[in-house]
Amino acid sequence: MDEKTLKERLLEESEEFRKLAEEHRLCEERLDFLRHKGALTEEEAMEERVLKKKKLALKDKMYLMMQAKQKSL
């Protein structure tokens, strides 16, 4: 099963995966806002660093869930 299909299946079947995906999407939206803002305050720069780390951690969790699902098929 390809990655896109696997992700779609998990979005349908797993509430946990849906929550992770939604949180990842929200982080991406906020990062886009900060990127387009231009000059960031010190607080916004800190928020950007935290969001990047959080987004990566969420992506890692989603990937692990995808790997586990792939193995169970």
Contacts in CASP RR format, 6 or more apart in sequence:
PFRMAT RR
TARGET T0000
AUTHOR 0000-0000-0000
METHOD contacts of the structure
MODEL  1
MDEKTLKERLLEESEEFRKLAEEHRLCEERLDFLRHKGALTEEEAMEERV
LKKKKLALKDKMYLMMQAKQKSL
1 9 0 8 1.000
1 70 0 8 1.000
1 73 0 8 1.000
3 66 0 8 1.000
6 66 0 8 1.000
6 69 0 8 1.000
6 70 0 8 1.000
7 62 0 8 1.000
7 66 0 8 1.000
9 69 0 8 1.000
10 17 0 8 1.000
10 62 0 8 1.000
10 65 0 8 1.000
10 66 0 8 1.000
10 69 0 8 1.000
11 17 0 8 1.000
11 18 0 8 1.000
11 21 0 8 1.000
14 65 0 8 1.000
16 65 0 8 1.000
17 62 0 8 1.000
17 65 0 8 1.000
20 58 0 8 1.000
20 61 0 8 1.000
20 62 0 8 1.000
20 65 0 8 1.000
21 62 0 8 1.000
23 54 0 8 1.000
23 58 0 8 1.000
24 55 0 8 1.000
24 58 0 8 1.000
24 59 0 8 1.000
24 62 0 8 1.000
27 51 0 8 1.000
27 54 0 8 1.000
27 55 0 8 1.000
27 58 0 8 1.000
28 55 0 8 1.000
30 47 0 8 1.000
30 51 0 8 1.000
31 48 0 8 1.000
31 51 0 8 1.000
31 52 0 8 1.000
31 55 0 8 1.000
34 40 0 8 1.000
34 44 0 8 1.000
34 47 0 8 1.000
34 48 0 8 1.000
34 51 0 8 1.000
37 44 0 8 1.000
40 48 0 8 1.000
END
